Amino acid sequence: MTRSRCLCGAVTWDAEGPFQFMSHCHCSRCRKAHGTPFATYVAASASGFRSSGREGVGRWESSPGFFRYFCTRCGSVVPGDPWQGLVFLPAGCLEEDPGARPEAHIFVASRASWFEIRDSLPRFDAYPPGLDAPAQPDRPPPDPPGPAPRGSCLCGGVAYVVEGQPLRARNCHCSRCRKARGAAHASNLVTSVDGVRFTRGVEGVASYKVPEAQFFTQTFCRTCGGPVPRIDRERNFAIVPMGTLDDDPGMRPQAHIFVGSKAPWYEIQDELPKYAEYAPAT
């Protein structure tokens, strides 16, 4: 039995093993839903799945007949409807080691241009062989191209451009980021506080601050739950969840931070600097 919860703890779920089909999905819908370069899901039997707090769960139909579920209070991705007797769990929300390990990368044809796959797991352009499900085309960006990199949430109701110079980009493995994004880690780009301009939907942005944290706040679209940039005026910068970008930002992740809190099922394979907590000030 493994336990999981969203960032705020309003939605919790337990699942019984054995767990199977753990994979990293690079499709644009997963990247938008999680705000990360890829999403990692692991399957469990629906018969051994229990959840509480479902009255606080929202959903959005990201493709015909397929819904994405999220906590309406904090924006975390939560499990959806069973499929063929299985429930697919966002691995970043797991509180224990499920014993399973990633088996493949799927939808690598939709991989983010700024992210490189460095491990030796099998790679598939769409679903792996034997999985009979239709692949959906990528959703077009809601705004036309321009001089600045565009970004948007999963439903396209919130959109923005990054007009400021990127200052840094890092992969964060802290437990808050993993629960907030429901993924192996967050990938965040930082720019000046006025470096992000919302082009639509700013009135539809919700936020949740972790009560015991000094700063940690998740901002997300109220309609689809997709993460969106956070404008942090107190610290004078803006934080962009890189999975929501529609264009290449021109900067790649430069380091892994909070690897002391890394998920046990995820191995870092690249050669970027690794820091147990924050990176040294520069």
C-alpha positions, 0 to 999 in steps of 0.5 A: 500500500502506498499513500499519496496526496496533493500539495495542500493535502485536501485530496489523498489516495492510497493504492495497492501494488503491484505497480506497473507501467511506470513511464515518462510521458512527453506529450504536450498535454502532460507537459501543460498539465504538470508544467514540467518537461515530462510527467511520470505515471504508474498504474495500480489496480482500480480494485485497490485504489481508495481516495478522499477529498474528491469533492474538491477535485476539478476536471477538464477534458483535454482530449475527446473523452479523456479528462485531467483531474486536479485539486481545485485548492492547490492545483496539484494533478490527482488520479483520474478515472480508471481505464481497463481496471487500472488507475494511473497515479501521478508519481510525484505525489507518492509518499513512499517508494512504490517499488516500480521504476520507469520503463520507457519514455513515451510521446518523445515526438512531442518532447520539449525542445529544451529538454534532453533525454539522457538515460537508456530507457526505450523511447516511443514516438507515441504510445508503446506497442500493444497499447490500443489508444488513439494519439491526439495531435498537439494543441496549437498555442492560443496566441500567434508567434511573435518576438518573445517566447509564448506559453499557456496553460492546458486549456489555453485560457491563460496565456503569456509571453516571456519578454524579460531576459532569462536569469536562470533555470533549474530542476527542483526535486523538493517534495513540495515541487514534486507534489505541486507538479505531480512529477519527478521534479519541477523545471522553472525558469526565472526572469525579472518581475516584469519579464512575464506579460499575460496576454489573456486569462489573468483573471482566471489564475488561482494561487495556493501558498503553503501555510508553513512556507515563507514563499512557496506558492503554486499558481494555476488556471482555475479551469484546467488546473495547469500551472502558470507563471508566478509573479513574485513581487516580494522577491522581484522576479517571475517564475515560469513553469517550463513545461507550459512554454509553447516556444523555446526559451533559449535557456536550458536547465542549469542545475538540479536543486534539492536533490536531497529530497529526490524521489527514490524512483527517479535517477538523474542521468545528466551531468548538470551540477547537483545541490542537496538544497539551494544552489550557491548564490552567484 
